[in-house]
Amino acid sequence: MPLHLSAADILPADPAALLVGRVWSDAAGGPCPVLCRDGEIYDLTALSPTLSGLLDRDDLIQALSDLHPHLGPVDAFLNLGDGTGRHGRLLAPCDLQAIKAAGVTFAGSMIERVIEERAKGDPARAEAIRADLAGILGGSLRGITPGSDAAAAVKARLQAAGMWSQYLEVGIGPDAEVFTKAPPMAAVGCGAEIGVHAKSAWNNPEPEVVLAVTSTGRICGATLGNDVNLRDVEGRSALLLGKAKDNNASAAIGPFIRLFDDGFDLAAVERLHVGLEVRGADGFVLQDHSDMGQISRAPADIVAQTLNRSHQYPDGVMLYLGTMFAPTRDRDGPGLGFTHHWGDRVTIASDHLGKLVNTVQPCDQVAPWTFGSRALMENLARRGVLA
């Protein structure tokens, strides 16, 4: 069944939120950077034909106050279901930017990564390992600053118990784990199907905040993301991270980027409560959340470790900040934990950022990714919007 959404379902509760993103406009014949204001969509192509270029404008906030061509209501890009509508469809609010992700940034998910590693991808072994780690650590990871003396003391205790892990190294050591989640243009938007590899038997959504970062390293806004994860694949070997993370439609971002202004800034991001709901056709319902206040590394530090003099990204970066969510509730039998079923509806929500809603399908059965950077440039050239 198509996933039917409306503007009221996905937009932030704050009517003053300054929102930019992308749509495929049937009228324009291709993708357009857009402003979403009062439930209406306005074309920003005249400011920049790409969202990457738009976010790099120093005068963006001022430029958004000008008049821009009206493309229609948000509902006209949603009313046919699955993120499509009579005027076009919603796209992920990024185009040429690198899509990066930080891993192991919350204490709770840090422990689950260790469990995956020691279980070698077998969910039936997870509960016993979880109990062993809890006995050794208690709550000692809470509030530890990565790279600090306290973190070094925890490392020594775990090494003595034979429980040290590469995941704890990046979780409480000085260097953050930052990896490539997907190529530019590969992310899917709100309403689209998200892909889970059909060979995976232990997987989960990862509700995250995604920062929009310009080519100069300036953090200009935030949105929501689903860093779809294959726990059994990464659990077999951390060297399989690319196979666990980067599959067709395995990166969802949206619905829109909320730009920083006087009413919303990085400090507000650090206080966000990000909710998660999974609803299955089997009647299964999972509800949880990720509390940004419990992140172990400051978002600004993760950005600084991602984009700097040693790592330049001339088209900017979309950076997933990681999640504290790691589902342990059994779904298919005692001790088996959570895994997706086809058709699961996943909703990631924040009052400040809106809702990112997607439906889970095998990654080889969702729409193939065919519109990449070359296709974008060819499309923009045909439309005569390249300077």
Contacts in CASP RR format, 6 or more apart in sequence:
PFRMAT RR
TARGET T0000
AUTHOR 0000-0000-0000
METHOD contacts of the structure
MODEL  1
MPLHLSAADILPADPAALLVGRVWSDAAGGPCPVLCRDGEIYDLTALSPT
LSGLLDRDDLIQALSDLHPHLGPVDAFLNLGDGTGRHGRLLAPCDLQAIK
AAGVTFAGSMIERVIEERAKGDPARAEAIRADLAGILGGSLRGITPGSDA
AAAVKARLQAAGMWSQYLEVGIGPDAEVFTKAPPMAAVGCGAEIGVHAKS
AWNNPEPEVVLAVTSTGRICGATLGNDVNLRDVEGRSALLLGKAKDNNAS
AAIGPFIRLFDDGFDLAAVERLHVGLEVRGADGFVLQDHSDMGQISRAPA
DIVAQTLNRSHQYPDGVMLYLGTMFAPTRDRDGPGLGFTHHWGDRVTIAS
DHLGKLVNTVQPCDQVAPWTFGSRALMENLARRGVLA
2 80 0 8 1.000
2 81 0 8 1.000
2 82 0 8 1.000
3 81 0 8 1.000
3 82 0 8 1.000
3 83 0 8 1.000
3 191 0 8 1.000
3 345 0 8 1.000
3 357 0 8 1.000
3 358 0 8 1.000
3 359 0 8 1.000
4 78 0 8 1.000
4 79 0 8 1.000
4 81 0 8 1.000
5 78 0 8 1.000
5 81 0 8 1.000
5 83 0 8 1.000
5 190 0 8 1.000
5 191 0 8 1.000
5 357 0 8 1.000
6 74 0 8 1.000
6 75 0 8 1.000
6 78 0 8 1.000
6 79 0 8 1.000
7 39 0 8 1.000
7 73 0 8 1.000
7 74 0 8 1.000
7 75 0 8 1.000
7 78 0 8 1.000
9 355 0 8 1.000
9 357 0 8 1.000
10 74 0 8 1.000
10 78 0 8 1.000
10 190 0 8 1.000
10 255 0 8 1.000
10 354 0 8 1.000
10 355 0 8 1.000
10 356 0 8 1.000
10 357 0 8 1.000
11 17 0 8 1.000
11 19 0 8 1.000
11 36 0 8 1.000
11 39 0 8 1.000
11 74 0 8 1.000
11 255 0 8 1.000
11 256 0 8 1.000
11 354 0 8 1.000
12 19 0 8 1.000
12 258 0 8 1.000
12 350 0 8 1.000
12 351 0 8 1.000
12 352 0 8 1.000
12 353 0 8 1.000
12 354 0 8 1.000
13 351 0 8 1.000
13 352 0 8 1.000
13 354 0 8 1.000
14 264 0 8 1.000
14 351 0 8 1.000
14 352 0 8 1.000
15 38 0 8 1.000
16 263 0 8 1.000
17 258 0 8 1.000
17 264 0 8 1.000
17 352 0 8 1.000
18 61 0 8 1.000
18 64 0 8 1.000
18 258 0 8 1.000
18 259 0 8 1.000
18 261 0 8 1.000
18 264 0 8 1.000
19 35 0 8 1.000
19 36 0 8 1.000
19 37 0 8 1.000
19 256 0 8 1.000
19 257 0 8 1.000
19 258 0 8 1.000
19 259 0 8 1.000
20 33 0 8 1.000
20 34 0 8 1.000
20 35 0 8 1.000
20 36 0 8 1.000
20 44 0 8 1.000
20 51 0 8 1.000
20 54 0 8 1.000
20 55 0 8 1.000
20 64 0 8 1.000
20 93 0 8 1.000
20 256 0 8 1.000
20 257 0 8 1.000
20 259 0 8 1.000
21 33 0 8 1.000
21 34 0 8 1.000
21 35 0 8 1.000
21 36 0 8 1.000
21 51 0 8 1.000
21 91 0 8 1.000
21 93 0 8 1.000
21 256 0 8 1.000
21 257 0 8 1.000
22 31 0 8 1.000
22 32 0 8 1.000
22 33 0 8 1.000
22 34 0 8 1.000
22 51 0 8 1.000
22 90 0 8 1.000
22 91 0 8 1.000
22 92 0 8 1.000
22 93 0 8 1.000
22 94 0 8 1.000
22 95 0 8 1.000
23 31 0 8 1.000
23 32 0 8 1.000
23 34 0 8 1.000
23 41 0 8 1.000
23 71 0 8 1.000
23 77 0 8 1.000
23 87 0 8 1.000
23 88 0 8 1.000
23 89 0 8 1.000
23 90 0 8 1.000
23 91 0 8 1.000
24 30 0 8 1.000
24 31 0 8 1.000
24 32 0 8 1.000
24 88 0 8 1.000
24 89 0 8 1.000
24 91 0 8 1.000
25 31 0 8 1.000
25 32 0 8 1.000
25 43 0 8 1.000
25 71 0 8 1.000
25 87 0 8 1.000
25 88 0 8 1.000
26 87 0 8 1.000
26 88 0 8 1.000
27 71 0 8 1.000
27 87 0 8 1.000
28 43 0 8 1.000
28 45 0 8 1.000
28 71 0 8 1.000
28 383 0 8 1.000
29 379 0 8 1.000
29 383 0 8 1.000
30 379 0 8 1.000
30 383 0 8 1.000
31 91 0 8 1.000
31 95 0 8 1.000
31 376 0 8 1.000
31 379 0 8 1.000
32 43 0 8 1.000
32 44 0 8 1.000
32 45 0 8 1.000
32 71 0 8 1.000
33 43 0 8 1.000
33 44 0 8 1.000
33 45 0 8 1.000
33 47 0 8 1.000
33 48 0 8 1.000
33 49 0 8 1.000
33 50 0 8 1.000
33 51 0 8 1.000
33 54 0 8 1.000
34 41 0 8 1.000
34 42 0 8 1.000
34 43 0 8 1.000
34 44 0 8 1.000
34 71 0 8 1.000
35 41 0 8 1.000
35 42 0 8 1.000
35 44 0 8 1.000
35 64 0 8 1.000
35 68 0 8 1.000
36 42 0 8 1.000
36 74 0 8 1.000
36 256 0 8 1.000
39 73 0 8 1.000
39 74 0 8 1.000
40 70 0 8 1.000
40 72 0 8 1.000
40 73 0 8 1.000
40 74 0 8 1.000
41 70 0 8 1.000
41 71 0 8 1.000
41 72 0 8 1.000
41 73 0 8 1.000
41 74 0 8 1.000
41 76 0 8 1.000
41 77 0 8 1.000
42 68 0 8 1.000
42 69 0 8 1.000
42 70 0 8 1.000
42 71 0 8 1.000
43 68 0 8 1.000
43 69 0 8 1.000
43 70 0 8 1.000
43 71 0 8 1.000
44 54 0 8 1.000
44 64 0 8 1.000
44 68 0 8 1.000
45 385 0 8 1.000
46 68 0 8 1.000
46 69 0 8 1.000
47 54 0 8 1.000
47 57 0 8 1.000
47 60 0 8 1.000
47 63 0 8 1.000
47 68 0 8 1.000
48 54 0 8 1.000
48 56 0 8 1.000
48 57 0 8 1.000
49 380 0 8 1.000
49 385 0 8 1.000
49 386 0 8 1.000
50 95 0 8 1.000
50 96 0 8 1.000
50 376 0 8 1.000
50 380 0 8 1.000
51 93 0 8 1.000
51 94 0 8 1.000
51 95 0 8 1.000
51 96 0 8 1.000
51 97 0 8 1.000
52 94 0 8 1.000
52 95 0 8 1.000
52 96 0 8 1.000
52 97 0 8 1.000
52 215 0 8 1.000
52 315 0 8 1.000
52 316 0 8 1.000
53 96 0 8 1.000
53 315 0 8 1.000
54 60 0 8 1.000
55 212 0 8 1.000
55 214 0 8 1.000
55 220 0 8 1.000
55 257 0 8 1.000
55 316 0 8 1.000
56 214 0 8 1.000
56 215 0 8 1.000
56 216 0 8 1.000
56 316 0 8 1.000
57 63 0 8 1.000
60 220 0 8 1.000
60 259 0 8 1.000
61 259 0 8 1.000
61 261 0 8 1.000
71 87 0 8 1.000
72 87 0 8 1.000
76 85 0 8 1.000
76 86 0 8 1.000
76 87 0 8 1.000
76 88 0 8 1.000
77 83 0 8 1.000
77 84 0 8 1.000
77 85 0 8 1.000
77 87 0 8 1.000
77 88 0 8 1.000
77 89 0 8 1.000
77 90 0 8 1.000
78 84 0 8 1.000
78 85 0 8 1.000
78 90 0 8 1.000
78 191 0 8 1.000
79 85 0 8 1.000
79 86 0 8 1.000
80 86 0 8 1.000
81 191 0 8 1.000
82 191 0 8 1.000
82 192 0 8 1.000
82 193 0 8 1.000
82 359 0 8 1.000
83 89 0 8 1.000
83 90 0 8 1.000
83 189 0 8 1.000
83 190 0 8 1.000
83 191 0 8 1.000
83 192 0 8 1.000
84 90 0 8 1.000
90 189 0 8 1.000
90 190 0 8 1.000
90 191 0 8 1.000
90 192 0 8 1.000
90 255 0 8 1.000
91 189 0 8 1.000
92 187 0 8 1.000
92 188 0 8 1.000
92 189 0 8 1.000
92 251 0 8 1.000
92 252 0 8 1.000
92 253 0 8 1.000
92 254 0 8 1.000
93 189 0 8 1.000
93 212 0 8 1.000
93 223 0 8 1.000
93 253 0 8 1.000
93 254 0 8 1.000
93 255 0 8 1.000
93 256 0 8 1.000
93 257 0 8 1.000
94 184 0 8 1.000
94 187 0 8 1.000
94 212 0 8 1.000
94 253 0 8 1.000
94 257 0 8 1.000
94 318 0 8 1.000
95 184 0 8 1.000
95 185 0 8 1.000
95 373 0 8 1.000
95 376 0 8 1.000
96 184 0 8 1.000
96 185 0 8 1.000
96 315 0 8 1.000
96 316 0 8 1.000
96 373 0 8 1.000
96 376 0 8 1.000
97 184 0 8 1.000
97 212 0 8 1.000
97 213 0 8 1.000
97 313 0 8 1.000
97 315 0 8 1.000
97 316 0 8 1.000
97 317 0 8 1.000
97 318 0 8 1.000
98 180 0 8 1.000
98 184 0 8 1.000
98 313 0 8 1.000
98 315 0 8 1.000
98 316 0 8 1.000
98 317 0 8 1.000
98 318 0 8 1.000
99 180 0 8 1.000
99 181 0 8 1.000
99 182 0 8 1.000
99 183 0 8 1.000
99 184 0 8 1.000
99 186 0 8 1.000
99 187 0 8 1.000
99 251 0 8 1.000
99 253 0 8 1.000
99 317 0 8 1.000
99 318 0 8 1.000
99 320 0 8 1.000
100 178 0 8 1.000
100 179 0 8 1.000
100 180 0 8 1.000
100 181 0 8 1.000
100 306 0 8 1.000
100 317 0 8 1.000
100 318 0 8 1.000
100 319 0 8 1.000
100 320 0 8 1.000
101 178 0 8 1.000
101 179 0 8 1.000
101 180 0 8 1.000
101 181 0 8 1.000
101 208 0 8 1.000
101 227 0 8 1.000
101 245 0 8 1.000
101 319 0 8 1.000
101 320 0 8 1.000
101 322 0 8 1.000
102 176 0 8 1.000
102 177 0 8 1.000
102 178 0 8 1.000
102 297 0 8 1.000
102 302 0 8 1.000
102 306 0 8 1.000
102 319 0 8 1.000
102 320 0 8 1.000
102 321 0 8 1.000
102 322 0 8 1.000
103 109 0 8 1.000
103 170 0 8 1.000
103 171 0 8 1.000
103 176 0 8 1.000
103 177 0 8 1.000
103 178 0 8 1.000
103 179 0 8 1.000
103 322 0 8 1.000
104 110 0 8 1.000
104 113 0 8 1.000
104 167 0 8 1.000
104 168 0 8 1.000
104 170 0 8 1.000
104 171 0 8 1.000
104 177 0 8 1.000
105 171 0 8 1.000
105 176 0 8 1.000
105 295 0 8 1.000
105 296 0 8 1.000
105 297 0 8 1.000
105 302 0 8 1.000
105 321 0 8 1.000
105 322 0 8 1.000
105 323 0 8 1.000
106 290 0 8 1.000
106 294 0 8 1.000
106 295 0 8 1.000
106 296 0 8 1.000
106 322 0 8 1.000
106 323 0 8 1.000
106 324 0 8 1.000
107 141 0 8 1.000
107 142 0 8 1.000
107 143 0 8 1.000
107 144 0 8 1.000
107 294 0 8 1.000
107 296 0 8 1.000
107 324 0 8 1.000
108 141 0 8 1.000
108 324 0 8 1.000
108 326 0 8 1.000
109 322 0 8 1.000
109 323 0 8 1.000
109 324 0 8 1.000
109 325 0 8 1.000
109 326 0 8 1.000
110 141 0 8 1.000
110 167 0 8 1.000
110 168 0 8 1.000
110 171 0 8 1.000
110 172 0 8 1.000
110 296 0 8 1.000
111 130 0 8 1.000
111 133 0 8 1.000
111 137 0 8 1.000
111 141 0 8 1.000
111 326 0 8 1.000
112 326 0 8 1.000
112 328 0 8 1.000
113 165 0 8 1.000
113 167 0 8 1.000
113 234 0 8 1.000
114 129 0 8 1.000
114 133 0 8 1.000
114 163 0 8 1.000
114 165 0 8 1.000
114 167 0 8 1.000
114 168 0 8 1.000
115 126 0 8 1.000
115 129 0 8 1.000
115 130 0 8 1.000
115 133 0 8 1.000
116 126 0 8 1.000
116 231 0 8 1.000
116 232 0 8 1.000
116 234 0 8 1.000
116 235 0 8 1.000
117 165 0 8 1.000
117 166 0 8 1.000
117 167 0 8 1.000
117 235 0 8 1.000
117 238 0 8 1.000
118 125 0 8 1.000
118 129 0 8 1.000
118 165 0 8 1.000
119 125 0 8 1.000
119 126 0 8 1.000
119 129 0 8 1.000
119 235 0 8 1.000
120 235 0 8 1.000
120 236 0 8 1.000
121 202 0 8 1.000
121 231 0 8 1.000
121 232 0 8 1.000
121 233 0 8 1.000
121 235 0 8 1.000
121 236 0 8 1.000
122 232 0 8 1.000
123 201 0 8 1.000
123 202 0 8 1.000
123 231 0 8 1.000
123 232 0 8 1.000
123 335 0 8 1.000
123 336 0 8 1.000
123 337 0 8 1.000
123 339 0 8 1.000
124 335 0 8 1.000
124 336 0 8 1.000
126 328 0 8 1.000
126 335 0 8 1.000
126 337 0 8 1.000
127 328 0 8 1.000
127 335 0 8 1.000
130 328 0 8 1.000
132 163 0 8 1.000
133 163 0 8 1.000
136 157 0 8 1.000
136 158 0 8 1.000
136 161 0 8 1.000
136 163 0 8 1.000
137 154 0 8 1.000
137 158 0 8 1.000
140 154 0 8 1.000
140 157 0 8 1.000
141 154 0 8 1.000
141 172 0 8 1.000
142 294 0 8 1.000
143 296 0 8 1.000
144 150 0 8 1.000
144 151 0 8 1.000
144 154 0 8 1.000
144 172 0 8 1.000
144 296 0 8 1.000
145 151 0 8 1.000
145 296 0 8 1.000
146 171 0 8 1.000
146 172 0 8 1.000
146 173 0 8 1.000
146 174 0 8 1.000
146 176 0 8 1.000
146 296 0 8 1.000
146 297 0 8 1.000
147 172 0 8 1.000
147 173 0 8 1.000
147 174 0 8 1.000
151 172 0 8 1.000
151 173 0 8 1.000
154 168 0 8 1.000
154 172 0 8 1.000
155 164 0 8 1.000
155 168 0 8 1.000
155 169 0 8 1.000
155 172 0 8 1.000
155 173 0 8 1.000
158 164 0 8 1.000
158 165 0 8 1.000
158 168 0 8 1.000
166 238 0 8 1.000
167 238 0 8 1.000
170 176 0 8 1.000
170 177 0 8 1.000
171 177 0 8 1.000
171 296 0 8 1.000
171 297 0 8 1.000
172 296 0 8 1.000
175 305 0 8 1.000
176 297 0 8 1.000
176 301 0 8 1.000
176 302 0 8 1.000
176 305 0 8 1.000
176 306 0 8 1.000
178 302 0 8 1.000
178 305 0 8 1.000
178 306 0 8 1.000
178 319 0 8 1.000
179 241 0 8 1.000
179 242 0 8 1.000
179 245 0 8 1.000
180 242 0 8 1.000
180 246 0 8 1.000
181 227 0 8 1.000
181 245 0 8 1.000
181 246 0 8 1.000
181 251 0 8 1.000
181 320 0 8 1.000
182 245 0 8 1.000
182 246 0 8 1.000
182 250 0 8 1.000
182 251 0 8 1.000
183 246 0 8 1.000
184 315 0 8 1.000
184 372 0 8 1.000
184 373 0 8 1.000
185 369 0 8 1.000
185 371 0 8 1.000
185 372 0 8 1.000
185 373 0 8 1.000
185 376 0 8 1.000
186 251 0 8 1.000
186 369 0 8 1.000
186 372 0 8 1.000
187 251 0 8 1.000
187 252 0 8 1.000
187 253 0 8 1.000
187 318 0 8 1.000
188 194 0 8 1.000
188 249 0 8 1.000
188 251 0 8 1.000
188 252 0 8 1.000
188 253 0 8 1.000
188 358 0 8 1.000
189 252 0 8 1.000
189 253 0 8 1.000
189 254 0 8 1.000
189 255 0 8 1.000
189 356 0 8 1.000
189 358 0 8 1.000
190 252 0 8 1.000
190 254 0 8 1.000
190 255 0 8 1.000
190 355 0 8 1.000
190 356 0 8 1.000
190 357 0 8 1.000
190 358 0 8 1.000
191 357 0 8 1.000
191 358 0 8 1.000
191 359 0 8 1.000
192 249 0 8 1.000
192 252 0 8 1.000
192 358 0 8 1.000
192 366 0 8 1.000
192 367 0 8 1.000
193 249 0 8 1.000
193 358 0 8 1.000
193 359 0 8 1.000
193 360 0 8 1.000
193 361 0 8 1.000
193 366 0 8 1.000
193 367 0 8 1.000
194 226 0 8 1.000
194 228 0 8 1.000
194 249 0 8 1.000
194 250 0 8 1.000
194 252 0 8 1.000
194 346 0 8 1.000
194 358 0 8 1.000
194 359 0 8 1.000
194 360 0 8 1.000
194 361 0 8 1.000
194 366 0 8 1.000
195 228 0 8 1.000
195 247 0 8 1.000
195 248 0 8 1.000
195 249 0 8 1.000
195 250 0 8 1.000
195 360 0 8 1.000
195 361 0 8 1.000
195 362 0 8 1.000
195 363 0 8 1.000
195 366 0 8 1.000
196 203 0 8 1.000
196 228 0 8 1.000
196 230 0 8 1.000
196 247 0 8 1.000
196 250 0 8 1.000
196 340 0 8 1.000
196 360 0 8 1.000
196 361 0 8 1.000
196 362 0 8 1.000
196 363 0 8 1.000
197 203 0 8 1.000
197 230 0 8 1.000
197 233 0 8 1.000
197 243 0 8 1.000
197 247 0 8 1.000
197 362 0 8 1.000
197 363 0 8 1.000
198 362 0 8 1.000
198 363 0 8 1.000
198 364 0 8 1.000
198 365 0 8 1.000
200 230 0 8 1.000
200 231 0 8 1.000
200 232 0 8 1.000
200 233 0 8 1.000
200 339 0 8 1.000
201 232 0 8 1.000
201 339 0 8 1.000
202 230 0 8 1.000
202 231 0 8 1.000
202 232 0 8 1.000
202 337 0 8 1.000
202 339 0 8 1.000
203 228 0 8 1.000
203 229 0 8 1.000
203 230 0 8 1.000
203 231 0 8 1.000
203 232 0 8 1.000
203 339 0 8 1.000
203 340 0 8 1.000
204 229 0 8 1.000
204 231 0 8 1.000
204 325 0 8 1.000
204 326 0 8 1.000
204 327 0 8 1.000
204 338 0 8 1.000
204 339 0 8 1.000
204 340 0 8 1.000
205 226 0 8 1.000
205 228 0 8 1.000
205 229 0 8 1.000
205 276 0 8 1.000
205 278 0 8 1.000
205 325 0 8 1.000
205 340 0 8 1.000
205 346 0 8 1.000
205 348 0 8 1.000
206 226 0 8 1.000
206 227 0 8 1.000
206 228 0 8 1.000
206 229 0 8 1.000
206 320 0 8 1.000
206 322 0 8 1.000
206 323 0 8 1.000
206 325 0 8 1.000
207 224 0 8 1.000
207 225 0 8 1.000
207 226 0 8 1.000
207 274 0 8 1.000
207 275 0 8 1.000
207 276 0 8 1.000
207 289 0 8 1.000
207 290 0 8 1.000
207 323 0 8 1.000
207 325 0 8 1.000
207 348 0 8 1.000
208 224 0 8 1.000
208 225 0 8 1.000
208 226 0 8 1.000
208 227 0 8 1.000
208 274 0 8 1.000
208 290 0 8 1.000
208 320 0 8 1.000
208 321 0 8 1.000
208 322 0 8 1.000
208 323 0 8 1.000
208 348 0 8 1.000
209 222 0 8 1.000
209 223 0 8 1.000
209 224 0 8 1.000
209 225 0 8 1.000
209 269 0 8 1.000
209 272 0 8 1.000
209 274 0 8 1.000
209 292 0 8 1.000
209 299 0 8 1.000
209 320 0 8 1.000
209 321 0 8 1.000
209 322 0 8 1.000
209 350 0 8 1.000
209 353 0 8 1.000
210 222 0 8 1.000
210 223 0 8 1.000
210 224 0 8 1.000
210 225 0 8 1.000
210 253 0 8 1.000
210 254 0 8 1.000
210 318 0 8 1.000
210 319 0 8 1.000
210 320 0 8 1.000
210 321 0 8 1.000
211 219 0 8 1.000
211 221 0 8 1.000
211 222 0 8 1.000
211 269 0 8 1.000
211 299 0 8 1.000
211 303 0 8 1.000
211 317 0 8 1.000
211 318 0 8 1.000
211 319 0 8 1.000
211 321 0 8 1.000
212 219 0 8 1.000
212 220 0 8 1.000
212 221 0 8 1.000
212 222 0 8 1.000
212 223 0 8 1.000
212 257 0 8 1.000
212 318 0 8 1.000
213 219 0 8 1.000
213 220 0 8 1.000
213 303 0 8 1.000
213 306 0 8 1.000
213 307 0 8 1.000
213 313 0 8 1.000
213 316 0 8 1.000
213 317 0 8 1.000
213 318 0 8 1.000
213 319 0 8 1.000
214 220 0 8 1.000
214 316 0 8 1.000
215 312 0 8 1.000
215 313 0 8 1.000
215 314 0 8 1.000
215 315 0 8 1.000
215 316 0 8 1.000
217 303 0 8 1.000
217 307 0 8 1.000
217 316 0 8 1.000
217 317 0 8 1.000
219 260 0 8 1.000
219 266 0 8 1.000
219 299 0 8 1.000
219 300 0 8 1.000
219 303 0 8 1.000
220 257 0 8 1.000
220 259 0 8 1.000
220 260 0 8 1.000
221 257 0 8 1.000
221 258 0 8 1.000
221 259 0 8 1.000
221 260 0 8 1.000
221 269 0 8 1.000
222 257 0 8 1.000
222 258 0 8 1.000
222 260 0 8 1.000
222 269 0 8 1.000
222 272 0 8 1.000
222 353 0 8 1.000
223 253 0 8 1.000
223 254 0 8 1.000
223 255 0 8 1.000
223 256 0 8 1.000
223 257 0 8 1.000
223 258 0 8 1.000
223 353 0 8 1.000
223 356 0 8 1.000
224 253 0 8 1.000
224 254 0 8 1.000
224 255 0 8 1.000
224 274 0 8 1.000
224 348 0 8 1.000
224 349 0 8 1.000
224 350 0 8 1.000
224 353 0 8 1.000
224 354 0 8 1.000
224 355 0 8 1.000
224 356 0 8 1.000
225 251 0 8 1.000
225 252 0 8 1.000
225 253 0 8 1.000
225 254 0 8 1.000
225 320 0 8 1.000
225 348 0 8 1.000
225 356 0 8 1.000
226 251 0 8 1.000
226 252 0 8 1.000
226 346 0 8 1.000
226 348 0 8 1.000
226 356 0 8 1.000
226 358 0 8 1.000
227 245 0 8 1.000
227 251 0 8 1.000
227 320 0 8 1.000
227 322 0 8 1.000
227 323 0 8 1.000
228 245 0 8 1.000
228 247 0 8 1.000
228 250 0 8 1.000
228 251 0 8 1.000
228 252 0 8 1.000
229 244 0 8 1.000
229 245 0 8 1.000
230 243 0 8 1.000
230 244 0 8 1.000
230 245 0 8 1.000
230 247 0 8 1.000
231 244 0 8 1.000
231 339 0 8 1.000
233 240 0 8 1.000
233 243 0 8 1.000
233 244 0 8 1.000
234 240 0 8 1.000
234 241 0 8 1.000
234 244 0 8 1.000
234 245 0 8 1.000
235 244 0 8 1.000
247 363 0 8 1.000
248 363 0 8 1.000
248 364 0 8 1.000
248 366 0 8 1.000
248 368 0 8 1.000
248 369 0 8 1.000
249 361 0 8 1.000
249 363 0 8 1.000
249 366 0 8 1.000
249 367 0 8 1.000
249 369 0 8 1.000
250 363 0 8 1.000
252 356 0 8 1.000
252 358 0 8 1.000
253 318 0 8 1.000
253 356 0 8 1.000
254 356 0 8 1.000
255 354 0 8 1.000
255 355 0 8 1.000
255 356 0 8 1.000
258 264 0 8 1.000
258 352 0 8 1.000
258 353 0 8 1.000
260 266 0 8 1.000
264 352 0 8 1.000
266 299 0 8 1.000
266 300 0 8 1.000
268 352 0 8 1.000
269 292 0 8 1.000
269 299 0 8 1.000
270 292 0 8 1.000
270 293 0 8 1.000
270 295 0 8 1.000
270 298 0 8 1.000
270 299 0 8 1.000
271 292 0 8 1.000
271 293 0 8 1.000
272 292 0 8 1.000
272 293 0 8 1.000
272 350 0 8 1.000
272 352 0 8 1.000
272 353 0 8 1.000
273 289 0 8 1.000
273 290 0 8 1.000
273 291 0 8 1.000
273 292 0 8 1.000
273 350 0 8 1.000
273 351 0 8 1.000
274 289 0 8 1.000
274 290 0 8 1.000
274 291 0 8 1.000
274 292 0 8 1.000
274 323 0 8 1.000
274 348 0 8 1.000
274 349 0 8 1.000
274 350 0 8 1.000
275 287 0 8 1.000
275 288 0 8 1.000
275 289 0 8 1.000
275 290 0 8 1.000
275 347 0 8 1.000
275 348 0 8 1.000
275 349 0 8 1.000
275 350 0 8 1.000
276 286 0 8 1.000
276 287 0 8 1.000
276 288 0 8 1.000
276 289 0 8 1.000
276 290 0 8 1.000
276 325 0 8 1.000
276 346 0 8 1.000
276 347 0 8 1.000
276 348 0 8 1.000
276 349 0 8 1.000
277 285 0 8 1.000
277 286 0 8 1.000
277 287 0 8 1.000
277 346 0 8 1.000
277 347 0 8 1.000
277 349 0 8 1.000
278 284 0 8 1.000
278 285 0 8 1.000
278 286 0 8 1.000
278 287 0 8 1.000
278 340 0 8 1.000
278 344 0 8 1.000
278 345 0 8 1.000
278 346 0 8 1.000
278 347 0 8 1.000
279 285 0 8 1.000
279 344 0 8 1.000
279 345 0 8 1.000
279 347 0 8 1.000
280 341 0 8 1.000
280 343 0 8 1.000
280 344 0 8 1.000
280 345 0 8 1.000
281 341 0 8 1.000
281 343 0 8 1.000
281 344 0 8 1.000
282 341 0 8 1.000
284 331 0 8 1.000
284 341 0 8 1.000
286 327 0 8 1.000
286 329 0 8 1.000
286 331 0 8 1.000
286 338 0 8 1.000
288 325 0 8 1.000
288 327 0 8 1.000
289 325 0 8 1.000
290 322 0 8 1.000
290 323 0 8 1.000
290 324 0 8 1.000
290 325 0 8 1.000
291 324 0 8 1.000
292 321 0 8 1.000
294 324 0 8 1.000
295 321 0 8 1.000
295 322 0 8 1.000
295 324 0 8 1.000
299 321 0 8 1.000
302 319 0 8 1.000
302 321 0 8 1.000
303 317 0 8 1.000
303 319 0 8 1.000
306 317 0 8 1.000
306 319 0 8 1.000
307 313 0 8 1.000
307 316 0 8 1.000
307 317 0 8 1.000
327 337 0 8 1.000
327 338 0 8 1.000
328 337 0 8 1.000
328 338 0 8 1.000
329 337 0 8 1.000
329 338 0 8 1.000
330 336 0 8 1.000
330 337 0 8 1.000
330 338 0 8 1.000
331 337 0 8 1.000
331 338 0 8 1.000
331 339 0 8 1.000
331 341 0 8 1.000
332 339 0 8 1.000
340 360 0 8 1.000
341 360 0 8 1.000
342 360 0 8 1.000
342 361 0 8 1.000
342 362 0 8 1.000
343 359 0 8 1.000
343 360 0 8 1.000
343 361 0 8 1.000
344 359 0 8 1.000
344 360 0 8 1.000
345 357 0 8 1.000
345 358 0 8 1.000
345 359 0 8 1.000
345 360 0 8 1.000
346 357 0 8 1.000
346 358 0 8 1.000
346 359 0 8 1.000
346 360 0 8 1.000
347 355 0 8 1.000
347 356 0 8 1.000
347 357 0 8 1.000
348 355 0 8 1.000
348 356 0 8 1.000
348 357 0 8 1.000
349 355 0 8 1.000
349 356 0 8 1.000
377 386 0 8 1.000
380 386 0 8 1.000
END
